[in-house]
Amino acid sequence: MLAYANTNTEHVDKKDIKFLEIRHLNGPNLWTLRPVLEAVVDIGDLEDFPSNTIPGFYERLSSWLPSLIEHRCSYGERGGFLRRLEEGTWPGHILEHVALELQNLAGMPGGFGRARETSQRGVYKVVVSAWHEDIARSALLAARELVLSAMGCQQGSDAYDVTAAIERLRDMVDSLWLGPSTACIVEAATNRGIPSIRLLAKGNLVQLGYGVRSQRIWTAETDRTPAIAESISRDKDLTKELLRSCGVPVPEGRVVLSPKDAWEAAQDIGLPVVIKPCDGNHGRGVFIELNKREEVESAYQVALKEGTGVLVEGYVPGTEHRLLVVGGRLVAANRGDSVSVTGDGRSTFRELIREQINSDPRRGETEDHPLNPISMDGVTRMEIARQGFSVDSVPPAGLEVLIQRNGNHAFDVTDEVHPSIAAAASLAARVIGLDIAGIDLVAKDISRPLAEQGGAIVEVNAGPSLLMHIKPAVGTPRPVGAAIAAHLFPTQDDGRIPLVGVTGTYGKTMVAHIVAHLLALSGRHTGLACSDGFFLDHRQVFSGDHAKWKSASNLLTNRSIEAAVMENGSDSILCEGLAYDGCQVGVVTNVELERHYGKYDIQTPEQVFDVLRTQVDVILPTGAAVLNADEPMLVEMAGLCNGEVIYFSADSEGQVIREHREHGTSGMGSMRGKRAVIVRSGEILLVNGLNERALATLAEIALPNCGDEIRQVENILAGVAAAWALDIAPDLIRDGIKNFHRPRAHAPAAADADETDERNPALELPC
């Protein structure tokens, strides 16, 4: 019997959960490195009603969503969340877990969640994974309805349709999320450290990599897939002619113009024959092993509806196979299989197909199912008719009747393919010109050469489905996504460009300008998104505040950009997240706590730390954090860096600089990073351990006139340190900072006012 800590549930039916704000954090943020929804939730009077005080709530919720038992929660063990639910927890925490589980049940990946109190009683921040904003938002709204119903806060609580809610979310996933072919390539790229950007909110167009080093995919097509090759592959007659001319075995055949012409072609070629659309796909409208005139003429009519013309080919005995060729190499092969039913003396073919074939859980309409359901289309009806029945006939008990020939290619045979067949498939892809091709080949035995058995290649397909290789019904899944990622990005290529992110309280815009200036001088086409504009090299393209996620993302998808610099204010990190998953250099200029308090419920130094550390968290192991050695909070942040730490300081004898030079600073890995940029006696020095190199004197540099000379100097030092981290030559850095002039074509945006000198903001540019 469940014991309740407090059974005073008076008026619980009048309680509510309200969303005050919902923000989509598109990238790394103060919670995690992945996209999330952050909802500000007011639970009102439910603050006084933890879960163990609401009769029947635990039973209803756990029975509606039994898979919640997999949530480990704070106990770190299976059933941990349900244990919290029994002991007593609050609606914000419950909402988090239910929203995550609804997404998981709908087929979305991942499961990050947090629920935290704010400074206002009864108001929480609830954070859940949001790989797609609309799907996550719908899951969060559905979770609210479900939780309130389970609590008895709404009428008809016992009738809440959980199944319908999950189905609605599944429909959204099918419509809006990546298909399995695209998703497996993106996952393989991610495992290689290659970043990805989805270019459409709906559809499978994805960019892998950033800027000039990016590649794009659309399902199993890439931007290396020629449009001409794709057009050739759609024309089955032209495909055969090209293959035949290169010695690839193909069946005899020709295009026909009428049912009569189809029968004449069949007689010329020799029965049996195959009828198919000239430009069809997915096997629709394909009829095989036809021997009678009425079969040929009937098949012609169906095939014509699936394409713009009809092709008659000689029948090649054997089983159809699908071979996947990537970059000229066979990477996977699957065999098709025939499908039959066995009569029971009572059921019609329609009923037998439903009970014996389509009831298989591997069959379904979505791309998550390796087998397609058998439909009552013309192909099925004709196959049954050829054996003397109709779909409404009742076959005798024990009689096996063929329903479909060469059905789903669901049986992996990659390890059985004869080397000569693999070579023929590779040649076929090259002849057509496809970098990724699905080769349909008919053979009795895939382990023997085609010539020995009269086998042939019957089709070459662009943009082949990868699902059959990822999830074969029988056999070993093949890493086809990894093969495509390797095709686009050879070993050691991660598709990244030099990328610099700059955050802090003051100086962000100036430092970003300095770094972009030095990168452009080094010969790289450089993009800059900051609070006073959007720049390409030294040219301002747009004015106004562009220290935003969208502007930074635009830089990363610009395929001419060779280096990018982004300013990331704390507001942007809090309400949008970062636009990139990792950077070569992350700069944190300084911290003035009071400037960060009050917004988005930021109240403590620890919260400010968590916001600004986001920039350090995304630094790549091969990259560097550029940090102000005179800020204790930033020195503490250095220990979070996965790469090198380069300090800058106007105080050459500070304790942090001395210890850093003598002993190094450890990041998350090995001891690394003894470099610093300092000033001594008016001279900027590059130091590496105990070695020093004079770069320039402050007198040689035109410092911006914004009042605080120390801050001006620190901005220069931070910019120099970032450039040094990017391996820009010291001589070029020296010449660049001597000649640096910040663009003054436009006044700074109001959103960057935190950097403006307070004594005369109308007259001076931000530092």
Secondary structure, 3 states (H helix, E strand, C coil): CCCCCCCCCCCHHHCCCEEEEEEEECCCCCCCCCCEEEEEEECHHHHHCCHHHCCCHHHHHHHHCHHHHHCCHHHCCCCHHHHHHHHCCCHHHHHHHHHHHHHHHHCCCCCCEEEEECCCCCEEEEEEECCCHHHHHHHHHHHHHHHHHHHCCCCCHHHCCHHHHHHHHHHHHHHHCCCHHHHHHHHHHHHCCCCEEECCCCCCEEEECCHHHCEEEECCEECCCCHHHHHHHHCHHHHHHHHHHCCCCCCCEEEECCHHHHHHHHHHHCCCEEEEECCCCCCCCCEEEECCHHHHHHHHHHHHHCCCCEEEEECCCCEEEEEEEECCEEEEEEECCCEEEECCCCCCHHHHHHHHHCCCCCECCCCCCCECCCCCCHHHHHHHHHCCCCCCCCCCCCCEEEEECCCCCCEECHHHCCHHHHHHHHHHHHHHCCCEEEEEEEECCCCCCHHHHCCEEEEEEECCCCHHHHCCCECCCCCHHHHHHHHHCCCCCCCCCCEEEEECCCCHHHHHHHHHHHHHHCCCCEEEEECCEEEECCEEEECCCCCCHHHHHHHHHCCCCCEEEEECCHHHHHHCCCCCCCEEEEEECCCCHHHCCCHHHCCCHHHHHHHHHHHHHCEEEEEEEEEECCCHHHHHHHHHCCCEEEEEECCCCCHHHHHHHHHCEECCCCEECCEEEEEECCEEEEEECCEEEEEEEHHHCCCCCCCCHHHHHHHHHHHHHHHHHCCCCHHHHHHHHHCCCCCCCCCCCHHHHHHCCCCCCCCCCCC
